[in-house]
Amino acid sequence: MQKDVLKWLDDTAVRYSDKTAVTDENGSITWGGFRDKSRAIAYEILKIQKESGYDCKQPVAVYMEKCKEVLVSFMGIAYCGDFYSPIDVDMPGPRAAKIIETLKPRIVITTAALKEQFDSFGYDGNYVIYETAGDDPDSRSEETRKAIDLKTYEIIDTDILYVLFTSGSTGTPKGVSITHRGVIDYIDWVTEQFSITSEDSFGNQAPFYFDNSILDIYSCMKMGAELHIIPHKLFFQPVRLLEYLQENRISTIFWVPSAMIVVSKLKALKKVDLSATLKRILFCGEVMPNKQLNIWRSFLPDALYANLYGPTEITDACTFYIVDREFSDEEALPIGKPMPNTEILVLDDDDKLVTGTDRTGELCVRGTGLAKGYYNNPEKTAAAFVQNPLNTAVPDVIYRTGDVVRYNEYGEIMYLSRKDFQIKHLGHRIELGEIETAVDSLDGISSCCCLYDEKMQKIVLFLDVPMELQDLRDKLAGMIPEYMIPGRVICTDSLPLNANGKIDRVKLKELL
């Protein structure tokens, strides 16, 4: 029985001790070295625990630039039975302070250069400085080994592994608390479904405070595959980005659609041939327009394409669609069917199950991957993680995603929009996502975003290319009803992206 993710690291470090585990701009680390340094970090944490008199299963913050050392720190924390929570070094101070206030970590792992910066957030707890962890000879003693092994033995699969903070609708970050069991369940499916082996090499795009990174990190750890942390600057240099994939023989990518769209929009696929290396192209986090996906498919027709869907609250993803047929540019891509050991409930406004193709409902999820809730936030937890209305006999928690979906004629789930993107305009209920799908299919457009201006009672469309309103109206005529056609167009050179690589709707709303 596997009860924690550390079994993967322990087994892989034995089988592939000298094999490269993670590579970044500054070098690489082997699987054996990864485990050794993680246990050195664990020793430092245990020493603080003993001196401070607090037990394990507590939050430990990680404050470092994105690098291999962050992942080593994550596992050092896990070896102690604690759970990790990464804090972005580029995060504004007030937001970081809110996260620290919620998390209340007693220990922070950082570098000597960044310690002073973290002090400025008002933190006055303990530090583990990464560079010096393991310098003490006692960190490699038999007594230390036994102490770490005891802490690992005490982990149970429902213990928290990590807390990732999402942006919350009120501006207060919410800490999603995911268990060892949730990650084990998810990664077991990923590695089996996509036939991941030790020969594979992953090209990581997602920040480590973003849940898409979970697939990269733990698939590699379980199978002994190699993880390449792609330099962030390359995502603004699409030709060089693809050359990086080619040079490092990347077989698998799991990116947000915005990163893929930049590549197809700037025609980089014409200049770099990835057909001999790239085998799996997975994406998640936002809607992938078929117009852009079709460009990828035309250049790499033999690759496997999969659309994964899911919120942070369900251990990264809960449905998937293997792209197995042709789509026209104007069609929407399904989010598919539930992953194994996951149930999807589509509920209408009366909490009745939606089963046919003629109605929409909110996508709700139940299963092993469900988060334990929002850390130190019982009110938000109670609002989103609720009793299954279809089962009143025993406690049965579901997560309400707030996403509006329907079933298509194939029985596949189709994402329409967020519930909070659902508006009432001119007497009609409108999903803004439907308008975006129609606009995405138009020639010359690679990125768009629709918002509703409540004050002016207008649907506003943001485009990354110049277009007059009347021209847009002419193009959309016949594609969507008249009442859904935007009343205002705002054109910019490019749409702003947030730290996770998604379109930044909050920033766009400031332009209304």
N, C-alpha and C positions, 0 to 999 in steps of 0.2 A: 504493500500500500504506500502510495506517495502522498505525503502530507505537507510538503513545502517545496519551493522552487530550488532550494539549495542542493537537492539531490542531483539536479541537472548539472550544476557547476562541479560538484564533487566527482560525478561519473565522467564528465567530459574532461576534467583536469587530469584524470588518470588515463583515459583512452587517448587523448590528444594533447599531452602535456606540452610538447614543443611546437604545436601548431599555432599559427597566429589567430588570436581571438578577435581583437579589435584594433583597427588602424584609424588614426586621425592625422591632422596636419603635422603633428609633432613626433610621430613615430607609431609604434605598435607594441602590443603586449601579447604574450602567449597565454594559452588557457591555464597552464601551470602557474605562470607568474600572476595571472588574474586572481586565481584562488589564494595564492600565498599573500598577496598584498591585501586582499579582502579580509583575510583572517588577522592580518596585522592591524587593520582598521578596527576589527572587532575587539582586539586586545585593548586598544586605547579606550574604546567605549566601555568595556567591562571594568577597566581601571577607574574611570570616572563614576560608573555606577556604584562600585564598592566604596569609593571615597565619599560620595554624596549620599549614599544610603537609599537609593531608589531602585526599584525593580525594573525588569525588562518590559517589553510590550508597550513602549513609549515612543512618541514621535521624535525623529532625528532629522533636522533640516540639512540639505546639501546646497551649498552656495558656491558654485564654480561656473566658469565658462563651459560651454558644451565641449566635452572631451572624453576620452576613454576613462580618465580618473573618476568621472562622475559615476560611471557604471560600476567600477570597482568599489566605490563608496557605498552604493546601493546594497551590494551584496555583503559588505562588511557590517552594515546595519542589520541586515537580515540574519546574519550568523549569530547576532546577540539576541534574537527574538524581538528586536525593535522593528519599527517600520519607518520607511523613508519618505521624505517630502521635498522635492526639488523646488528651489526658488530661483527664478530667472534673474541673472545679474543685471539685465537691462530694464528690469521692472522699476516703475516710479517708486520712490521712497514711501509715499503714503499707502500705496497698495501693498508693498512688502510688509509694512508695519501692521496692516490689517490682517495679513496672513499669519504673521508671528503672534499677534494677539489671539487669533483663533486656535492656532496650533499649539502654542505655549511649549516649544521644544526646550528640553534641558540641555541638549547638545546640538551644536552646529558643526558640520564638517566643511572646511573651506581651505583656502590657501593662505600663506603668509601675506601675500599681496592684497588679498581681498578682505582680510579680517577687519581692518579699520573701517572699510565701507559698510560691512555688516553691523559693526558697532553703532554706526550712525542711525540705524533703525530703532535704536533704543534697547537693543538686546544686551543682557548682562549675565548670560548663562555661561556654560562650558563650551570650549572649542576643542576639536581635533584638527590639527593642522596636517594636511595630507602629506606634505613633503617629508615630515619627520616621523610619521606613523611607522612603527616597526623598527625604529632605531634602537629601542631598548632590547637588549638580548633576551630578557624575560618573555618577550612577545613570541619567541620560538621555543619556549620550554615545554616540557611534557605536561606540567601543571596547567599552563595556558591552553594547550590543546584540549585537555580534559574539560576545562571550564567552558570553552567555546562549544565543545561537543554536547555538554550538558544543556546549555542554553538552546542549542539547535534541537535536541531531543524533546524539549518542553514545548516546542511549537506545535500547534494543532492547525488543521487546514482552514479553520474559520478565523484564524488570527489575521489581522490586517498586515498586508505586505507594503502597501504604499497609499499615500493620500496625495491626489493631484487636485490643484485648485482651478476651478473653472470660473468664468467671468460672471455670473449671476445677473439676472435682469435688473436688480436694484443697484448694481455697482459694487456690492459687497461680495468678495470671492467666496465660493462654496468649495469645501474640501471633500472630494469624492473618495470614499474609503473602500479600497478593493482588497479582497482576501487572497491568500495563497491559493485556495481552492478555485477561485474565479480564474486566476491566471493559468493554473494547471489545466483546467477544463478547456480554456480557450486555445492554449498553445498545443495541447494534444490534438485538437481538431485541425488547427492550421497546418501543423507538420504532416499530418496524415492526408488531409485534403489536397495539399499542394506538393506532396511527395518531396519534402525538404530532406536533404542529406548533408553529410559533412563536407561534400564537395561544393556546396553552394556558397555564394558570396552575396551579401545583401548591401545595397546602397541606401543608407539611412538619410532621410530628409527631415523627419519630424523632430522637433525639440524634445528633450527628455522630460519636460513638464507637460507634454501633450500626449494623450493616450495612444495615438497611432504608433508611438515608438515601442510600445509593449510587444507588438508582433515582431519587430526587428530584434530587440534585445533578447527575448526569451526563446524565439525559434532558433537563433544562433547558439544560445547557451545549451539548449536541449540537444541539438544535433551535432554540435561542434563545427558549425559553419562559421565563416568569417564575416565580421561586421565592419563595413567601411563607413565612417562618419564623414559624409560629403561636406567639404567646406561651404559654408553658407553663401559666400560670394558667388559661387558657381551657378546658383539658381538664378542669377541675373546675367549669366553668360551661357546661354543654352548650348552653343556649339562646344564650348570648353566642357560643359557639364556632361554632354554625351561622350566626349573624348575620355573623360574621367571614367565613365562606366566601361568604355571599351578597354582602356589601359589596365583597369583593375579586374577585368573579366567578371563584372557584376552580372549575376544570373537573375536576381530578384529585386524588384523595387516595390515599395508600398508608400505611395505619395498622396498628398492632397491633390485634387484635380487642378487647382490653380497652378501648381508647379508643372504639371503635364501640359497645360494650355499654353504656357509661355514657350515651351519647346515647339509645339505644333504651330503656334501663331507666327513664330519667327523662322519657321521652315528649317529648323536645325536638323530634322530627320533626313533631309535631302543630302546633308553634308557629312554625316557620320553613319556608317553601317554597323548596326548592333545585332544583326541577324545571327551572328555566330556566338553571341554571348548572352543576350538578354532573353530569358525563357519565360519569366512570370512578371506580369505588370498588374499589380494590385493597387486599388485606390479607394479612398474613404474620406469622409469629413465634410463633403459638400457635393452638390449635384455635378455630375460629369456630363457635359453636353455631347450628344452623339456626333455632332459636327466635328468636334475636336478629336473625339475618340476614333472616328473613322479615318482621320489622318494617320494616327498611330497604327491603326490596323492595316492601312494600305502599305505602310513601309515595313511593318513587322507582322505579317499575316500568320506566321506560325507560332507566335507567342501566345501564352495563356493570359486572358484578360479576366479580371474579376472585380466586381463592384461590391465592396463591403459597406455595410451600414450599421451604425449604432452609436449611442451616446457614451460618454465617459462612464456613466453610471452602470453600464452593463459590460464592463471589462472590454472596452474598445469597440466591439461589434456584436451584433446578434442576428443579422440576416446577411445573405450573400447571393450574388448572381454571377455565375460563370457565363461570360458572353459567348453564346453558342449559336447566334443567328445574325443576319444582317439587319441593320436599322438605317432608316433614312435620317438625314440630318435633323429633320424637325421632330422626330420621335423622341420620347423620353426613355431613359434607360431604367429597367426595373431594379429594385433593390432585392428582389428575389424571394427567397424562402428562409424560414428560421434555420439557424445552425442546430446541429444535434444537441440534445439535452437543453434546448431552449424552446419556450412556447411564446408565440406571438398572439396577442388578443387585440383585435381591432374593435373598439367600442364606440358606439354612437353617443350622442349627448345624454341619452337615458341609460347609459351603461349596458346596452344590449349589444350582443355580438353581431358584427357585420360580416356577412359571408359572401354575398353576391357581388357582381361587378357594377351595380347601379347606385351604390351608396358609398359614402366616405366615413371615416371614423378616426379616432386617435389610436396610434400604435402604442400598445402597452406590452410589457415584457415580464415574464417570470422565468426563473431558472437559476442555476448554480452561479452564473456570472454576475448576478445582481450585487451591487455595492451594499455595504452595511448601512449606508446612509451618508449624510454630510457631517463631517467631523465637527463635534462641538456645536451643532446647529440643529437641535431637535425640532424646531418649528418648520424649517425648510424640509427636513427629512419627513416629517409627518404629512406634509402637503404633497410630496412627490412619490413616496414609497407607501402605498396604501393597501388595505385589504382588498383582495380579489373580489369584486362584486358578484362574480359568478360562483363563488364558493363561500358560503357563510357558516359552514360546519366547523372548520378549524382555521387557525391562523395561516394565511397564505398571501404573502406579500407580492405585489406587482409594482413595477415602476411605470409611471405615466410619462411618456417621452415628450408630450406636447406636439408631436408630429402628426400631421393629417395625411392619411394614406387611403388607397383603395386597392382592390384586386382587379387585375386585367383578365382577359379571356383565357390566359394560360394558367390562371391561379397564382400568378406572381404578384407580389406586393409592389405597388407603385407609389413612390414618395410624391406628395403634392406640395406641401408647404408646412411651415410651423403654424401652430394654432394662433400664435401671436402675429403671424404674417397674414392671417385671415382677416379680411376687412369687409365692411359693409359699405358699398358705394352705389349711389343712385338706386337704392332699394335691393341691390344684389349682393349676395355673399361671394366674395372673390378671393381665391388663393393667389397671392402674388407670385408664387413659384410657377404657376401655369403661364403667366405672362412672360416670365424669364425664359421658360422653355421655348416659347414661340419666338422671342427675340433672338435667342441663342442660335436658332436655325437659319437666320438671315445671313446672306452673303456679306462678307467683310467685317462681321462682328465676332469677336472671340471672347468677350467678357461683358457681362451686364449685371445690374442689380436693380431691383424694384423696391421702392419704399412708398409709404402713404403719408402725405402731408395732411394731417388732421385739420390744421387751421384753415388751409385753403381748399380742403376737400378735393384733393387732386392726387392721382396716381403719378408718381415721379419715377422716371427711368434714368439711370446712370449708365452711360456708354463709354467705351474706351476709344471710340472713333467719332469723327464729326458726323452729325446727321440732323437734318431739319425735322421738326415735328410733323409737318405735312408728309414728308417723304416716309417717315416711320409709319404714319397712319395708312398711307397707301400700301406699304409693304405688308402690314398686319391685317389689312382688310381681307376677310374670308378665313383668316387663321384663328382669330379669337373674336368674341362678340364685341360690338361697338363699345359697350359700357366698360370693357376691360382694357381698351386701348389707352395708354398713358396720356395724361393731359399736359405733361411737361417733360422735356428732355434736357438733361445736364450732361455735357460731353467733357471728358477729361482725357489727358494723355494715357493715363492708366488708373485703374481702380485701386484704392489703397488696400493693403493686406494687413491683417493683424499678425501677431507673433507666431501663430500656428499656420500661417500661409493661407488663411481663408479671407474672403472679402470682408473688410472691416465696415460693417453696417453702422456701427456706432459713429464712426468718423464721417461717413457719408450723410448720416442724419443731421450732422452739424451744418451741412450745406443747404438744407431745405429752407 
